[in-house]
Amino acid sequence: MSSTARGRVSAAMFRRPWLRAVLLLSGPGAWFVLIYLAALFLLFLSALWTVDPLSGKIVHSWTVDNFKQLVETPAYRTIALRTIGIAAAATVTDAVLAVPFALFAARIAPKKLQAFLFVAVLVPLWSSYLVRVFAWRLILSKDGILNWSFEQVGLGAVNIGYSNWAMWIVFSYIWLPFMILPVWASVERVPDSFIEASADLGARAWRTFRTVVFPLILPGIVAGSIFTFSLTLGDFITPTLVGGAGSTFIGNVVYQEVGISNNVPFAAAFASVPLIVMGIYLMIAKRMGAFEAL
């Protein structure tokens, strides 16, 4: 291309910023549509098919029998509610732990301590997910350090290993950094003048937090909850390793239907449940300004 042609192209790009954006994002956008959206489309499409009970082959005929089975079968409803309930419990727990931690780290701790706390939050993310889950499996097991510690102080063993309580604790621990970081960033963005004005008007610390600080950091909490809630919804490893017989998650059923029963359409239908739940949750989070806090 000659210098004159390059100059004309550059001038055209300068006069049309939207054209530069289109050319810049066309490649990643096409990849996103091809890989992600196409995969979601195929997932929902597969959920409308069935499996022939005699041959085991997929029948490409439109039906909603898989979704009817999910709604009408009490066991599947229980699994879905358990998955959503524990995901919500872990999210609330992480929010309760992250807010005071972020307030101390961003507003009270000295600079050197802030750096230490920041590294402490990130260090668990440097280790393997499986290592962390197995560590908690050992801690919460019948002969683990938790029961031993309680017995040493005369409280008796709690025996919460391989239960829904164990999954709640493990999920809360694993996803806690994903809640702390957005909340920390939100706390840092709270103007000091707002807090000073609240104190000048006679508000105590709790009232200042409730009426000034909390509404400003709420988008950060919601942003963190997107990670904790969605990651728990789609997990199937933790229920397998630390959950008991009554701790099956949606992901475990999907794995069994694909890898054991070879019922891909029903697995796709059940896998659609977390996607629908997260779609609704993301719309609510968007209205609360969570995306600006990411």
C-alpha positions as CSV (number, residue, x, y, z in Angstrom):
1,M,0.0,0.0,0.0
2,S,1.4,3.4,-1.0
3,S,1.9,6.2,1.4
4,T,-1.0,8.1,-0.2
5,A,-3.4,5.2,0.3
6,R,-2.2,4.8,3.9
7,G,-2.9,8.4,4.5
8,R,-6.4,8.2,3.2
9,V,-7.1,5.2,5.3
10,S,-5.8,6.9,8.4
11,A,-7.8,10.0,7.7
12,A,-11.0,7.9,7.2
13,M,-10.3,6.1,10.5
14,F,-9.8,9.5,12.3
15,R,-13.1,10.9,10.9
16,R,-15.0,7.7,11.8
17,P,-14.2,6.5,15.3
18,W,-17.0,3.9,15.1
19,L,-15.2,2.3,12.2
20,R,-12.0,1.9,14.2
21,A,-14.0,0.3,17.0
22,V,-15.7,-2.1,14.6
23,L,-12.4,-3.2,13.1
24,L,-10.8,-3.5,16.5
25,L,-13.6,-5.6,18.0
26,S,-14.7,-7.6,14.9
27,G,-12.1,-10.4,15.5
28,P,-12.8,-10.9,19.3
29,G,-16.5,-10.4,18.7
30,A,-16.7,-13.0,16.0
31,W,-14.8,-15.4,18.2
32,F,-17.2,-14.7,21.1
33,V,-20.2,-15.3,18.9
34,L,-18.8,-18.5,17.4
35,I,-17.5,-20.1,20.5
36,Y,-19.7,-18.8,23.4
37,L,-23.1,-17.9,21.9
38,A,-23.1,-20.8,19.5
39,A,-22.3,-23.2,22.3
40,L,-25.2,-21.7,24.4
41,F,-27.5,-22.1,21.4
42,L,-26.6,-25.7,20.9
43,L,-27.1,-26.3,24.6
44,F,-30.6,-25.1,24.6
45,L,-31.3,-26.8,21.3
46,S,-30.0,-30.1,22.7
47,A,-32.4,-29.7,25.7
48,L,-35.3,-30.0,23.3
49,W,-34.3,-33.4,21.9
50,T,-34.8,-36.8,23.5
51,V,-33.1,-40.2,23.6
52,D,-34.6,-43.3,22.2
53,P,-35.0,-45.7,25.1
54,L,-34.3,-48.8,22.9
55,S,-31.4,-47.7,20.7
56,G,-30.0,-45.0,23.0
57,K,-29.7,-42.6,20.0
58,I,-30.6,-39.0,20.2
59,V,-34.0,-38.2,18.5
60,H,-33.9,-34.8,16.8
61,S,-37.5,-34.0,17.5
62,W,-38.8,-30.9,19.3
63,T,-40.2,-31.6,22.8
64,V,-40.2,-30.1,26.3
65,D,-40.3,-33.5,28.0
66,N,-36.9,-32.9,29.6
67,F,-38.0,-29.7,31.3
68,K,-41.3,-31.3,32.3
69,Q,-39.3,-34.1,34.0
70,L,-37.2,-31.5,35.9
71,V,-40.3,-29.8,37.2
72,E,-42.4,-32.8,37.9
73,T,-39.7,-34.9,39.6
74,P,-39.3,-34.0,43.3
75,A,-35.7,-35.3,43.4
76,Y,-34.6,-32.9,40.7
77,R,-36.4,-30.0,42.2
78,T,-34.7,-30.7,45.5
79,I,-31.3,-30.8,43.8
80,A,-31.9,-27.5,42.0
81,L,-33.1,-25.8,45.2
82,R,-30.1,-27.2,47.1
83,T,-27.7,-25.9,44.5
84,I,-29.3,-22.4,44.5
85,G,-29.7,-22.3,48.3
86,I,-26.1,-23.2,49.1
87,A,-24.8,-20.9,46.4
88,A,-26.9,-18.1,48.0
89,A,-25.7,-19.0,51.5
90,A,-22.0,-19.0,50.4
91,T,-22.5,-15.6,48.7
92,V,-24.1,-14.0,51.8
93,T,-21.4,-15.5,54.0
94,D,-18.6,-14.1,51.8
95,A,-20.3,-10.7,51.7
96,V,-20.5,-10.6,55.5
97,L,-16.8,-11.5,55.8
98,A,-15.6,-9.3,53.0
99,V,-17.2,-6.0,54.0
100,P,-15.4,-5.6,57.4
101,F,-12.2,-6.9,55.9
102,A,-12.3,-4.5,53.0
103,L,-13.2,-1.6,55.3
104,F,-10.2,-2.3,57.6
105,A,-7.8,-2.9,54.7
106,A,-8.8,0.1,52.6
107,R,-9.6,2.7,55.4
108,I,-7.7,1.8,58.6
109,A,-4.7,-0.4,57.8
110,P,-1.3,1.3,57.2
111,K,0.2,1.0,53.7
112,K,2.5,-1.8,54.5
113,L,-0.3,-3.8,56.2
114,Q,-2.5,-3.1,53.2
115,A,0.1,-4.7,50.9
116,F,0.4,-7.7,53.2
117,L,-3.4,-8.1,53.3
118,F,-3.7,-7.8,49.6
119,V,-1.1,-10.6,49.1
120,A,-2.9,-12.7,51.8
121,V,-6.1,-12.5,49.8
122,L,-4.4,-13.5,46.6
123,V,-2.2,-16.3,48.0
124,P,-5.0,-19.0,48.1
125,L,-5.6,-18.3,44.4
126,W,-2.1,-19.4,43.6
127,S,-2.7,-22.9,44.8
128,S,-4.7,-25.6,43.1
129,Y,-8.4,-25.7,43.5
130,L,-8.2,-29.5,44.3
131,V,-5.5,-29.0,46.9
132,R,-7.7,-26.5,48.8
133,V,-10.8,-28.7,48.6
134,F,-8.8,-31.8,49.8
135,A,-7.3,-29.8,52.6
136,W,-10.8,-28.9,53.9
137,R,-11.9,-32.5,53.4
138,L,-9.1,-33.5,55.8
139,I,-10.0,-30.7,58.3
140,L,-13.7,-31.6,58.4
141,S,-13.4,-35.4,58.3
142,K,-14.4,-37.5,61.3
143,D,-10.7,-37.8,62.4
144,G,-9.8,-34.3,61.2
145,I,-8.4,-31.4,63.2
146,L,-11.8,-29.7,63.7
147,N,-13.3,-32.6,65.6
148,W,-10.0,-33.1,67.5
149,S,-9.9,-29.4,68.5
150,F,-13.5,-29.5,69.8
151,E,-12.9,-32.7,71.7
152,Q,-9.8,-31.2,73.4
153,V,-11.9,-28.3,74.8
154,G,-14.7,-30.6,75.9
155,L,-17.3,-29.6,73.3
156,G,-17.4,-33.0,71.5
157,A,-17.1,-33.7,67.8
158,V,-19.3,-31.8,65.5
159,N,-19.1,-34.3,62.6
160,I,-20.0,-31.9,59.8
161,G,-17.8,-33.6,57.2
162,Y,-19.5,-34.9,54.1
163,S,-22.6,-32.8,54.5
164,N,-24.2,-29.7,53.2
165,W,-22.6,-27.8,56.1
166,A,-19.2,-28.9,54.8
167,M,-20.0,-27.7,51.3
168,W,-21.2,-24.3,52.6
169,I,-17.9,-23.8,54.5
170,V,-15.7,-25.0,51.6
171,F,-17.5,-22.8,49.1
172,S,-17.4,-19.8,51.3
173,Y,-13.6,-20.2,51.8
174,I,-12.8,-20.9,48.1
175,W,-14.7,-18.0,46.6
176,L,-14.0,-15.4,49.4
177,P,-11.2,-13.7,47.5
178,F,-13.6,-13.1,44.5
179,M,-15.8,-11.2,46.9
180,I,-13.1,-9.3,48.8
181,L,-11.5,-7.7,45.8
182,P,-14.5,-6.0,44.2
183,V,-15.7,-4.8,47.7
184,W,-12.1,-3.5,48.5
185,A,-12.1,-1.5,45.2
186,S,-15.6,-0.1,46.0
187,V,-14.5,1.0,49.5
188,E,-11.4,2.7,48.1
189,R,-13.7,4.7,45.7
190,V,-15.8,6.1,48.6
191,P,-14.8,9.8,48.9
192,D,-13.4,10.8,52.2
193,S,-15.4,14.0,52.1
194,F,-18.7,12.0,52.3
195,I,-17.5,10.3,55.5
196,E,-16.3,13.6,57.0
197,A,-19.6,15.4,56.1
198,S,-21.5,12.6,57.8
199,A,-19.4,12.9,60.9
200,D,-19.8,16.7,60.9
201,L,-23.5,16.3,60.8
202,G,-23.4,14.3,64.0
203,A,-23.8,10.8,62.6
204,R,-22.1,7.9,64.5
205,A,-19.9,5.3,62.8
206,W,-22.7,2.8,62.4
207,R,-25.1,5.4,60.9
208,T,-22.4,6.6,58.6
209,F,-21.8,3.1,57.4
210,R,-25.5,2.3,57.0
211,T,-26.6,5.5,55.2
212,V,-23.4,6.6,53.4
213,V,-20.8,3.9,52.9
214,F,-23.0,0.8,52.4
215,P,-25.1,2.3,49.5
216,L,-21.8,3.3,47.8
217,I,-20.2,-0.1,48.2
218,L,-23.3,-2.1,47.4
219,P,-22.5,-2.4,43.7
220,G,-19.1,-3.9,44.6
221,I,-20.9,-6.4,46.8
222,V,-23.2,-7.3,44.0
223,A,-20.3,-7.5,41.6
224,G,-18.5,-9.9,43.9
225,S,-21.7,-12.0,44.4
226,I,-21.8,-12.6,40.6
227,F,-18.5,-14.5,40.9
228,T,-19.4,-16.4,44.1
229,F,-22.9,-17.2,43.1
230,S,-22.2,-18.3,39.6
231,L,-19.1,-20.3,40.4
232,T,-21.0,-22.2,43.1
233,L,-23.9,-22.9,40.8
234,G,-21.7,-24.6,38.3
235,D,-19.5,-26.6,40.6
236,F,-19.5,-30.3,40.8
237,I,-16.1,-31.1,42.3
238,T,-16.7,-29.8,45.8
239,P,-20.0,-31.7,46.2
240,T,-18.2,-34.9,45.1
241,L,-15.2,-34.5,47.5
242,V,-16.8,-33.0,50.6
243,G,-20.5,-33.6,50.1
244,G,-22.5,-36.5,51.4
245,A,-25.1,-38.7,49.9
246,G,-27.7,-35.9,50.1
247,S,-25.4,-33.2,48.7
248,T,-25.8,-33.7,45.0
249,F,-25.6,-30.5,42.9
250,I,-26.9,-29.8,39.4
251,G,-23.3,-30.3,38.0
252,N,-23.2,-33.8,39.5
253,V,-26.4,-34.8,37.7
254,V,-25.2,-33.3,34.4
255,Y,-21.9,-35.2,34.7
256,Q,-23.8,-38.5,35.5
257,E,-26.3,-38.0,32.6
258,V,-23.5,-37.3,30.1
259,G,-20.8,-39.7,31.3
260,I,-22.8,-42.6,32.6
261,S,-26.4,-42.5,31.3
262,N,-25.5,-40.9,27.9
263,N,-28.6,-38.8,28.1
264,V,-27.2,-35.6,26.7
265,P,-30.6,-33.9,26.1
266,F,-31.7,-34.2,29.7
267,A,-28.2,-33.1,30.9
268,A,-28.5,-30.0,28.6
269,A,-31.9,-29.2,30.1
270,F,-30.7,-29.4,33.6
271,A,-27.6,-27.4,32.7
272,S,-29.9,-24.7,31.4
273,V,-31.2,-24.1,35.0
274,P,-28.1,-22.3,36.3
275,L,-27.9,-20.3,33.1
276,I,-31.4,-19.1,33.4
277,V,-30.9,-18.3,37.1
278,M,-27.7,-16.4,36.4
279,G,-29.4,-14.6,33.5
280,I,-32.0,-13.3,35.9
281,Y,-29.4,-12.5,38.5
282,L,-27.3,-10.6,36.0
283,M,-30.2,-8.4,35.0
284,I,-30.8,-7.6,38.6
285,A,-27.1,-6.9,39.2
286,K,-27.0,-4.6,36.1
287,R,-29.8,-2.5,37.5
288,M,-27.9,-2.2,40.8
289,G,-24.8,-0.9,39.0
290,A,-22.7,-4.0,39.7
291,F,-21.0,-3.9,36.2
292,E,-19.5,-0.5,36.9
293,A,-17.8,-2.0,40.0
294,L,-16.1,-4.9,38.2
